[in-house]
Amino acid sequence: MRYIKKTKILMLILVLSCCFLGIGYASIANINLDITGTAALKKQTGVAIKEVTLSDDHGSGSTSSINNYYQTLLDSTVVLNNDSSSYVTYEITIKNLSSSEKEFKDVVYDQAFYDNPAITYEINGLDVGDTLDAGEEVTFTVKFKYAETQASYDNTTLNSVLNFKFETAEEIIDEETYEGKCIFNGQGQDVVGDCARGEHVDYIDTGIQLFSEDNYLKDFEIGFTIDNIDPSRFRDGQVDAIFTCLQEKKPYPGITLRIQDSKWLLQIGSGVGTNTKLVFEPDVIQSFKIYRTNGDVYYQINGGDPVFVKNLTTLSNTFDDPLIFGTSLENGSPMANRYFIGELSDFYVKLIEPGDPVPIRDYDTVDQEILDFLNEPMNVVFDQEAAHTWDGEASSCFNTNVALFSETNYQKSFVITFELDNVNVNGQSASQATLINAKDESGNGWPGVMMRKQGSSYTMSAKDGASVTSTVTIPATVNRVNIIKKGMKMYYQTDLGVIQELGESNDLSSWAVGKCFNTGTTFGSIINGSGAYDRILKGTLSHMKIQLGN
């Protein structure tokens, strides 16, 4: 007979989430479990209890019960009688609902949810290290009994919540490792060193197709150390590819790391791609790790914090081009102007089965990352979620009346957010269409920040006086923009990308109070020196918002 007492699942999970770590643990040793160490009661994803029955009750009548089960959590009450041979057995069926193989790791609980250490338990039919394929289920038993012979058996009741912990069993599908140091000498010159494996090659083809039909949904990891690069390779108008697994024809999906125009660029794309500039000292040994986990791509430099770059859950298309170190390929042939000259060591690439699906990265996630980056309370001072359309005439314009650079506000952090529904620079009275303007147009100083459409792309600028402090170019395909001021430095973030500095030199700490101004921030136009709207947008923006720090 099945005994299920329907309690409120939500209340259980809320209580569990409040448990502190560090007390109570069940470790599996020869299937007998003892209460030692530490544990966490954390819900596991991908595996869930399908059915629980009280299969064998040698306890105190029918008073033992199954209170609840949820995901991998089992809430039960065990009541033994007052002799050493008393026991109660539950039969449990668990199913792997994910698309990945799962491995049984442990049973964990907090002492707050295991209130009688005189009663222990053992598991039969499920051992640590056992795996469940996708869709597979297993039935096993948990037998509760007295932990040891006791002088008396008065403490007969146990209330417990057990968590059957499963983790993704990572399977390395392919791994290619090049140990030691390799010197890349460019086109027509052999790669020298252990990594070349005695072959006469001027680049190294790993043969691993990251984005083939079989592999494009798998996680990957690329690692290497840059030991030395000839400083002459940092030159404008030239490209050196460290590695690439990029389809060299539109829309250029894939991944590549290169030196281009004297900058380090990591390009990751499911279409036209995302270029992320990496900032570090090129003349110091640098260790890199670039990896994809559950669809999100990150990079780490010298073991530092992971930096999110882009989500690659959905690619625009798959392709069989392999990952190459030392140049780029175009239609399968190396590109003469993209050979690498420098030294790499201990580089590798591997493919890994993905873990559990994670929530798709969205704007809410990005907004929280920005707040975490600012690390201070922010107040919403302007918010208009509904779309606003400008017709290119002054009658459609409005002023938010938020003076971001007034004497009161100019040192405060801020975030300007807006989405581009439809922007068209054609047919307007000026060749420039202003999206956001927080810049003083009343004199020659023009300090502040603004973003506008001019030609085929957008430009975003921060100014300190008459000179441009910094400017970046934003692709015309952008859908959402965040302009961020943290303290006296400017940053920006577009779509689902990472937070980046607004240009090379964006320190506004030299601003004097005399450069403060009370001009209100405007969406869709500039307020010129006479107070009239100018360079008016023709198009539609939505969810325009301004947050101001303390």
PyMOL commands that set and color helices and strands:
alter all, ss='L'
color gray80, all
select helices_A, chain A and resi 9-17+111-113+194-196+231-233+336-338+363-374+394-396+513-515
alter helices_A, ss='H'
color red, helices_A
select strands_A, chain A and resi 26-29+32-35+47-58+65-70+73-79+87-96+102-108+119-124+131-132+137-146+157-168+172-185+192-193+204-205+219-229+239-246+254-260+263-269+274-278+286-293+296-301+307-311+324-325+329-330+333-334+341-352+378-384+388-391+398-399+414-423+432-439+448-454+457-464+467-474+480-486+489-494+500-501+522-523+526-527+533-534+538-549
alter strands_A, ss='S'
color yellow, strands_A
deselect
rebuild
show_as cartoon
